[in-house]
Amino acid sequence: MRRLRFGWGLSGAEAAGADADVVVVVDVLSFTTTLTVAVETGAEVLPYRWADQTAARHAADRDAVLAVGRSVAGPGDISLSPATIRANPPVPRILLPSPNGSTISLLTGARGATVVGAALRNFSAVARWIARTQARAVAVIAAGEKREDGSLRLADEDLWGAGAVITSLRAAEAVDVSPEAEVAAAAYAAVEQDLPAALHACESGRELIEMGFAHDVDIAAEVDRCLAVPVLTGDLFVGQSASLKPSWLASKPSEA
């Protein structure tokens, strides 16, 4: 039986993901949401460390467009804001730094696990993709947010996104679910009926709205509309398809 675990941040990835074949990184506002939007356009995405002075040189070396900070992005710039991906013509490759999801993805991938990016936009697709793998152990990691002092803030939106993946995978097959993963699934169930409202009302959502990035929250709230699964291949996230419905969805009634 497949084992399913949950953890918070980099330390959680190191603990829950220590023996995982697949690590699912969830950073809803905004790394993994931006990642899903980017791979939908066909772009490859290079995750990179935040505030690293080598980013521009590395982007140039890899023929990638460097995503700048959200607050300094001008017209035509791509940033951590998913809205900027949609506002600009598609590009083949993006270097996307972030302090949380990107860093966790890089360090986890370096240990040999298969890293997948999940958000509220694509959680069912991620679960279907995992269900077709031979992974014996899966760790779902809520990235959280870094406070100014470097400590971790447990971000509700990442807990909900992780819980959505866990709930979908548990519905797809028999899995050995840890108590921590059960808590994440319960948190998702508590807001499942109105996720967009919860996302706009949570601390991270309010912060982005107050900063003038309400559209980023709107995109993150496109619940389960994305079929793309970003998978870290080498040092690049590449979109894979999960468009085929597995048997556990076949019996569900179609929505009007």
N, C-alpha and C positions, 0 to 999 in steps of 0.2 A: 504494500500500500504506500502511495506517495505521501511523504511527510510535508506538512505545510506550517511554516513558522512566520513570526512577525517580529520586527524590531524597529527602533527609532534611531535615525541619524547614522553617522559613521560608526559609532561604537556598536549600535544595534546590528549594522551590516557585518561588522567583524565577529559578533557573537552568533546571531541567528543565521548568518550566511557562511559561517566557518566551513560547514560541510555541504553547503547547498550546490546543486548542479545549476540551478537557475536562480538569479536574484532579480527581483522586480523592484525597481526604484520608482517611488511615487513622490513627485514634487509639483503639486497641482498649480500653485501660483508662484513661479510660472515655468520652471525649466521643462518638465515633462509635457505640459500643455503646448509650449512653443515647439518642443521636439516633435510632437504628433502633427502639428500644423506644417512643420517643415518637411517631414518625410511624405506627407500627403502630396506635396508639390513635386516630389521626386528628388529632393535634395538629400545629400549625405550630410551628417552632422558630426563634427569633431567636438566632444566635450572637452573643456579646459578649465584649469584652475582659475579662481576668481582673483582679480587684482594682480595678475602675474604680468610683469613688464615684458616677458618674452612672447606674449600672445600675438602681437602684430607681426613679429618676425616669423613665428610659426605658421600663422595664417598665410603669409606670403609664400613660405616654403611649400605649403600644401595646396596652393592655388585655391584658397578658401576666402570667403568674405568674412571679415571679423565682425561679430555682433558687439556693438558698443553698449555702454551702460544705458539703461532705460531713460534715466533722467537727463542724459546729454545727447540723446539721439536727435538728429535733425531730419529734415525732409530727405527722403531717399535712403536713410540709414536703416539697417537691420539691427535689432537689439533683442534683449531677453523678452520683450513684449511680443506676444504672438500676433498682435494686430499689425506689427511692422512686416511680418512675413507675408501677410495677405495684401498689404498695401503696396508692395513692391513686386516687380517682375521676378519670376522664379530664378534662382541661382543654383548651380550644380552642387556647391559645397559651402557649408557655413561652419565657422569656428564659434562655438557657443559657450562662453564661460558662465559659471554660476557658482555661488558660494556653497550650495547644498547638493542638489541633485547631480550636477555635473561632477563635482569632486567625489561624491560617493560612487558614481558610475566608474570613474577612472580608476580609483583605488581597488574597487571590487573586481573590475575586469582584469586588473593586473595580477590578481590572485588566481585567475583561471576560470572563474565562474562565467556562465553565459548571462549577460546583463540585458534586461528588457526595460524599456521606459513605459510607464503606465500613468494615465490620468483619468479623470472622470469622463473624458471624451472617448476612451477606447478600452475600458476595463473588460467588457465582454470579449472583445477581440483578443486581448492578452490572455484571458482564461482559455479561450478556444485554442490559441497557439500553444499554450503550455500543455493542454490536455492531449495534444498530438505528439508531444515529445516523450522521451524515455526517462526524463528526469526523475530521480528517486527522492530528491529533497528540493523544496522550493522555499525561498525566504522572500517575504514581501516587506519592503523597508519604506517607512514613512520618513521622508527627508527632514521635515521640520524646518524651522527658521533659526538663523543665528541672531542673537541679540547683540547690541553694541559691545558688550563685554566678552563676546565670543561664546557665551553659554547657549544651550539649545532651548528654543521655545517649541513646545509640542503643538504643532499647527493642526487645528481641527480638520481642515480641508484635506490634508495628507492622510490623516487617520481614516476619513471617509473614503478616499480613493483606494487606500489599501484594503479597507473592509469590503469595498465593491468587488475588487479582484478576488479576494478570499471567498466571498459569497458566491460569485459566479463559478469559481473553480470547484467549490464544494458541491454545487448543483450539477456540475458536469460529471463528477466521478466520486468514488469513495476515496476520501483522504483522511490522513491522521492529522487533525488540527490541534495546534497547541492552544493552551488557555489564553495566551496573549493574542493569538490570531482570532479566537472567538470573541474577545473584547472588541477588536477592530471591526469584526463583522456586525456586532451588536450596535456599534456607533453608527455604522452605515445604515442599518435598518431603522435607526431612530430618525433619520433625515431623508430616507429614500423617497418618500412621497413628494417632497418639495426640495430637491437638492439645489436648484438654482437660487431659491430664496435663501437657503442656509448659506450658500457660498457667498452671496452678496452681503450677508449679515455678519459673517465671521470676522475675526480680527484682521486677518490678512486681506480679505475682500474689502473691508472698510478702509484699510490703509491705502490700497490701490485706487479705490474710488476717490478718496480725498486728494490723492496725488494727481488726479486727472486721467487715470487709466481704467475707467469703468469698462471700456470695451474689452480689455484683457480678461476681466472677470466674466463678461458675457461669453467670451469664447471658451473659457474654462468650464462654463456651465452648459455647454452643448453636450448634454449627458448621453453617452453611449452612441454618438453619431459617427464615430471614426472607426474604420476597419483596418487601419494601418497599425502595425506592431513594430516599433523601433527596436532593433536588436543590435547590440554592440558587436561589430565584426572587426577584429583587430582594434584600432582606435577610432573607428567610425561607426556611428549609428546609421543603419540602413533600414529602410522600411520593408517589412515583409507583410504578406497578405494573410488575413484570417477571414476571408469572405465567405467560406463555406460553412454553413450551419451544421454543427454536430447533432447527433441523434437526440441529445437531451433537449434541444430547442425545437426539434421537428414537430413535437406534439403540442407546442404552445400555440394558442389561437393567434391569428394575425390581427394586428391592430387596424382599426377602421381608418 
